[in-house]
Amino acid sequence: MLSETLPILGSCRVEVSGWDEDEIFFVEKSELSWDDFAGKHIALKHMLGDGDLVFIRMLQPTSLQRSFPIAYETEFIACDAHGSHEFRLNAVQPRHGRNCFPVN
């Protein structure tokens, strides 16, 4: 059986933080990869639910300035051979609560 590997268009080291499925805060380093087919994806030791928020901060060892974290929603893809959980990262959409507050 032949398997086809999709080319990775880019990758970089990142720091991922958020709350896992047990509602425990974590910070974990990972490789952020992206391609035209699957979009942005990461592998983590922590399990997250679909739609959970994580914050991704690029690790730039040559830069003296810290990058700012960007929020993403997670979408579980699968577990890999090493036991890591693979997730697709989706842009965060504004969430509107039921309560509307007037703005002065």
C-alpha positions in Angstrom: 0.0 0.0 0.0 1.4 3.4 -1.0 1.1 6.4 1.2 1.3 9.9 -0.1 2.9 12.6 2.0 1.6 16.1 1.7 4.4 18.7 1.4 4.8 21.0 4.4 5.0 24.6 3.2 6.3 25.9 6.4 7.0 25.2 10.1 8.4 26.9 13.1 8.9 26.3 16.8 6.1 27.7 19.0 5.0 27.8 22.6 1.4 26.7 23.1 -0.5 27.6 26.3 -4.1 27.0 27.4 -6.3 24.7 29.5 -6.4 21.0 28.7 -9.5 18.7 28.9 -9.0 18.5 32.7 -9.0 22.3 32.9 -5.4 22.3 34.0 -3.3 25.2 32.6 -0.3 24.1 30.5 2.6 25.5 28.5 4.2 23.3 26.0 6.7 23.7 23.1 5.7 22.3 19.7 6.3 22.6 16.0 3.7 24.6 14.2 3.3 23.4 10.6 1.2 24.6 7.8 0.3 23.6 4.2 -2.4 24.5 1.6 -4.5 21.4 2.3 -4.6 21.0 6.1 -3.9 24.6 7.2 -2.1 25.1 10.5 -1.5 22.1 12.8 0.4 21.2 15.9 1.1 18.0 18.0 0.7 18.2 21.8 1.1 15.9 24.8 -2.0 17.4 26.3 -5.5 16.4 25.1 -7.8 19.3 24.2 -11.5 19.4 23.2 -12.7 20.6 19.8 -13.2 24.4 19.9 -10.9 24.8 22.9 -8.8 28.0 22.9 -5.0 27.9 22.8 -2.5 30.7 22.6 0.4 30.3 20.2 3.6 32.3 20.5 6.4 32.0 18.0 9.8 31.2 19.5 12.4 33.2 17.8 15.8 32.4 19.2 17.6 35.2 17.2 15.1 37.9 18.2 15.5 40.0 21.3 11.8 40.9 21.3 9.2 38.5 22.5 6.4 37.8 20.1 2.8 38.2 21.2 0.5 35.1 21.6 -2.3 34.6 19.0 -5.5 32.8 20.0 -6.7 29.8 18.0 -9.5 27.2 18.3 -8.4 23.5 18.2 -9.8 20.7 16.1 -8.7 17.2 17.1 -7.3 15.3 14.1 -5.7 12.1 15.5 -3.0 10.6 17.8 0.4 10.0 16.2 2.8 7.1 16.6 4.5 8.8 19.5 1.3 9.3 21.5 1.0 13.0 20.8 -2.4 14.5 20.0 -2.5 16.3 16.6 -4.7 19.4 16.2 -5.7 21.7 13.4 -5.7 25.3 14.4 -8.6 27.5 13.3 -8.9 31.3 13.5 -10.9 32.4 16.5 -14.4 33.8 15.6 -15.9 36.4 18.0 -18.2 34.8 20.5 -21.2 36.8 21.5 -22.9 36.2 24.8 -26.7 36.3 25.3 -26.4 39.5 27.3 -26.0 42.8 25.3 -24.6 45.7 27.1 -25.1 49.3 25.9 -22.0 51.2 25.1 -21.9 54.9 26.1 
